[in-house]
Amino acid sequence: MGSSLSDVRAFPVEARRTVGYQLRRVQQGLKPTDWKPMTTIGPGVTEIRVRGRLEHRVVYTSKFEEAVYVLHAFTKKTQRTRQSDLDLARDRLRAVEAERRNRKER
């Protein structure tokens, strides 16, 4: 969703590889190896944590049968996740839900 793909592509090579591996696990119905539920964004939303010299995060939902939706990807610079990152992921989740509703109504 949004700029998530280009945001992941801006991660360092090793972080990109880790994100790709973790998302592949999710597509196969497995849990990522380092994750946290993000219920403040919405039910079924999970954060993949990529640890290294810098901390990277990928927020996604896999609660819909047709796809894994990456809502937001960012580099974390402090212990606490910025409110703007949470808000952006929440807005993108709402957009996914609205898009799905519109498809069903057609």
N, C-alpha and C positions, 0 to 999 in steps of 0.2 A: 504494500500500500504506500502511496505517496513516494517519498524519496528513499524508502528503506533499502531498495536494491543498490542505489548509488552510495548510500551511507555505508553499507557493508563493504562495497568495493573500495571504499576509502580506508578501511581498516588495514593494518599491516598484514603481510602475506600469511603469517602463521595464524593470526586471529581469523582471517577469512577462511582458511582451511578448517579450523576448528568449528566455525559457524556452519560451514557446509556439511561437515560430518554430523554435527548435532541435529541440523534440520533434516538430514537424510534419516537419522534415527527416528525422528518424530514422524516422518512420512511412512516409515515402516511400522508405526504403532508403538514404538518404544519411547521411553522417557529420555531426555538429555541426561548426560552424566552429572552436570552441575546446573541446577535450576532452582527456581523459587516461584510459587504461585503468586500472581499479581491480582488478588481479588479487589484491590482498590481501583483497578482499571475496569474489571468486569469478571463475571464468572467464566471459567475456562481459559483465562489468560495466564500465560506463563512467561517467565523471563529466563533466558539462557544466559549464564554467566561465563564469560571468557576471561580468565585471569592470566596476567602476565606482567610485563613492565607497566603496561596501561591496562585498565579494566574496561572491557567492552561488554555491552548488553544488547540482546536481541529480544524484543517482546513480540510474542506471537499468540495466536489462538488456533487450536486444531479441533475445536468442538463441532465444526461443520464437516459433513461427510465429503464434500467435493474438493476441499483444499485446506492447506495450512496457510494461514494469512499472517505474514510478517507485518506487524503494525508499526514497529519503530526499531531502529538500530542506532546506537550512540556510544560514545566513549564516556565513561563515567570518571569524573575528576574529583569527586568528593565521596565520603562515606554514604551520604544520603542522596537518593535520586531526586533530581530537580523537579519541581512541580510542573514546569513547562514540558518536560519529557513525559510525565504521567498524563498531563492534559492532552498532548498530541496523540499518544497511544489510545486514550479513551475516545477522542474524536474520530480516529481512524476505525476503531471498533464500531462505533455508531454508524459510520459510513458503510462498512461491510454489512451490517445488519439491515440498513436501509436498502442497499443494493439487492440483497437477497429477498427482501419483502417485495420490492418492485418486480423482480423476475417471477415470483410466484403469482403476482396479480395479473401478469400478461397471459 
